[in-house]
Amino acid sequence: MAEQHQSVRVTRSAKKRSAAAASLVHDDGDRPSSKNKRRVVLGELPNLSNVVSSGVDPKKPKRVTKTKKLQKVVPATASTTTTEATGDEHSESLNREPAALDDPQMCVPYVSDIYAYLQEIETLDRQSLQLLGVSSMLIASRKYEEIGPPHVEDFCYITDNTYTMEEVVKMESEVLKSLKFELGNPTIKTFVRRFINVAQESNKPPPNLHLEFLSYYLAELSLLDYHCVKFLPSLVAASVIFLARFIVKPKVFPWTLTLQNHSRYTPPDLKQCVLIIHDLYLSRRGESYQASRRKYKQHKFKSVAIMPSPPEIPTHYFGDIRQ
């Protein structure tokens, strides 16, 4: 009986050990979940250290997995096509204008021609720029108003004699030809000179200097007033002569048929401009124009700035002249 009890005890302990081993190691090599865990006595654990540590069932064969790097094979034709397409897109992107230039004011259709022209003209011979400059100064000083115009030698001197007189004169002619001798527009003084000569044809020499200086004084006053800008220089010049003749001889009709034919203006055409300049003369407007007033108060200008004038111009003076 003792031997039978001992054998049963051994069988039970063997079953317990196998059950413990089965609970620790599963067929798929995973560790048991926390729900199936139970505390095991150290003495009941089997000698399966290798199995537990590796986590693999020794009865199952090891699965060997080989990994290969997949290489994508691209045909040669595809790569060539891709390269060509990329090149075409790159060239198109270079020729394509930015989106900001879609504005019509940016002149997109003409921008290439504009910049080609600018690049063309930026290659002017820089060695001739100084010669062009001094020749232009020579034209400006000698062809217009200048009391003491400089000589050609003076312009050669300021260039440290880099250019000769012949070179300066030759460049002057080239500039005048390029401009077609159109150097500017006529001024009021241009027409005043002509109209004064016409107005004094009936006067015996010497000419009436009061009329001449008074006309120049009135012309300068008109240049300083904004309201006279809207009138043409020839009309202002004719108005100046009209008013100057009225101030010098208030009781004489200031306009004549000869002046009307040469100036191409009738008294009604001059009325508005004449009244503005008359107010300037009487200081009713433009009171700050003191420099011109002081100038023409001098004796060498016959003191025309202080000549008396009637406050009003008779209305019938602005009527048409009878033939």
Number of C-alpha atoms within 10 A of each C-alpha: 5 6 8 9 10 11 11 11 12 12 12 12 13 14 12 16 18 14 12 19 18 12 15 19 18 14 12 10 16 13 15 13 9 7 6 8 12 10 6 11 8 7 7 14 16 13 10 11 10 11 16 17 8 10 16 19 17 14 8 10 8 9 6 6 6 5 6 6 5 6 6 6 6 8 8 9 9 10 11 11 11 12 12 12 12 12 12 12 12 12 11 11 11 10 9 9 13 10 7 7 12 12 9 8 7 11 12 15 11 10 13 11 11 13 11 11 11 11 10 10 10 9 8 9 8 10 8 11 11 13 22 17 14 21 25 16 14 20 16 14 16 14 10 11 9 10 8 8 13 13 12 16 12 14 21 19 13 11 13 9 12 11 17 16 15 10 13 22 16 12 18 20 14 14 16 15 11 9 10 9 10 9 12 7 7 11 13 20 17 13 17 24 14 14 23 21 13 15 20 15 11 9 11 8 8 7 14 14 12 16 23 22 19 25 27 23 21 24 21 17 20 24 14 15 15 9 12 18 12 9 13 12 21 20 19 27 29 31 29 30 26 24 27 26 22 20 21 18 13 15 10 11 15 20 24 14 14 13 19 15 10 12 17 13 16 19 21 12 16 20 17 14 21 24 15 17 25 25 14 19 23 16 14 11 14 17 11 10 15 10 8 15 20 12 15 19 15 13 9 10 17 17 17 27 20 14 13 11 17 11 9 9 17 11 8 9 17 19 13 13 14 6 4
